[in-house]
Amino acid sequence: MTEAGDITDLVRIRGGQVSAQARIVVPAIIMGGGEHAAKRFIEFFTANIRNPNTRAAYGHAVSLFCDWCDVNGLALMDLEPVVIAAYIEQLTTSRSAPTVKQHLAAIRMLMDWLVLGQVLRLNPAASVRGPKYVINKGKTLVLSAEQARQLLDSIDTTTLIGKRDRALIATMVYSFARVSAVVNMSVADFWNNGRRYWLRLHEKGGKFHEVPAHHNTEEYLHDYLSAAGISDQPKTPLFRTADGRTGRLTAARMGRRDVWHMIRRRAAKAGLPVRTCCHSFRATGITTFLENGGSIENAQAIAAHESPRTTKLYDRTSDEITLDEIERIRI
């Protein structure tokens, strides 16, 4: 964002303290609205938005908008529906419809927060409509069951890192879990519940989602935990980064980007498509489940989706049927 002030300055005005990690730059258009507007802006990103991924995405969207306002010499009180609409219209020339809709949502949510804080009288983005975007099928690459098995079998499990990677991929594919839910797991989130083991996944919004562990997941996790020697450390990260020189695990938790790099490397070595990503395993698990007679309702429950419509986006079982039918056109 355009440099105009940050959370450190604001907290000092209030006579408080702030750590170096808490710096949030306040854009000029907000600073122009006074100390209360700046305080409200900071609270929006710290107190109101708790999810770090949402905070980063909305921060980027708001940053671009505020920079555009600075370039056009706009003040906070100049913001009207026609101004927001002009920005959104310009944004559609360079960004995809889903991205534009997300940026508009971020702006609208920020303006709502400023209205609640009596910084603005009305939300200028409330009546602005984003581009129409309807999706009936997801774009995530889906692997076949054979390809997923090929990937798991291609991993060298004579090494600790290999055991970790196999267990991590299996956790994602057999539980339909998001990568963020998996990397946030601790050792205690794989536990014995009577006759079998369960997984406690850390979902969005601080929610937990518990599912039984598939027998392959259970086997691979036990193998990994035994080799890592961390079974007796329940509060520590389950999936950890590794020291590139020694090959030993560190005490640090793997991040989503660490997993993404690992997946790219493993997929390339197994001869799988370069578009294979973390989300591919969620889509692969759901599709395979449905191909083998599972219901959309149960897939939705396992994936922790709010709506079956979302689950349906991952269903690629109709792809093969469609191809067979189109081949009937014998010309």
Summary of the structure (lengths in Angstrom):
residues: 331
radius of gyration: 23.8
end to end distance: 58.6
largest distance: 80.1
contacts: 944
relative contact order: 0.09
helix: 56%
strand: 8%
